[in-house]
Amino acid sequence: MFADSYLGKLRAIVGPRLLLVPSVRAIITDSEGRVLLQKRLDYGNWGLPGGSPEPGEFASQAMEREVLEETGLIVLEARPFGFASDPASEMATYPNGHQIHAYSLLFEVLRYSGDLGACMEEGEGLAFFPPDALPEMNADQRRTVEHWSEFRRTGAFQLY
């Protein structure tokens, strides 16, 4: 539950003002190369699995925990492919007024196990989409998929 998380407890103290937030995002694909997205409850559109680390977690552990919580999948192998901090896409105001500037380590999940099962606290469904035919998404999420596609094409770590 968000209120019990580190970020939730911090929000209770600072209110909605701008926070610099470390975060992780994961690109998970199926055998057809489609990207797994979660229908988000906060914005009502689609997004990638991800979130903020808890105190004492490595970024990779945070990504694995968030993927499990939001999708029901267990990450077996992943690699970082980029880092996002561009204010143009990484600054956001949530519908509840909370403001963030995210600093996100981006992962590509290479192998996973388990069965899809959405966390009803944060999302209302999971689906795979072709990377060139994505549904409505926030700019940060869409740019992550675009940069993942560029990473796949070039092999170059994406820093934006």
Summary of the structure (lengths in Angstrom):
residues: 160
radius of gyration: 14.8
end to end distance: 30.4
largest distance: 44.9
contacts: 499
relative contact order: 0.24
helix: 28%
strand: 37%
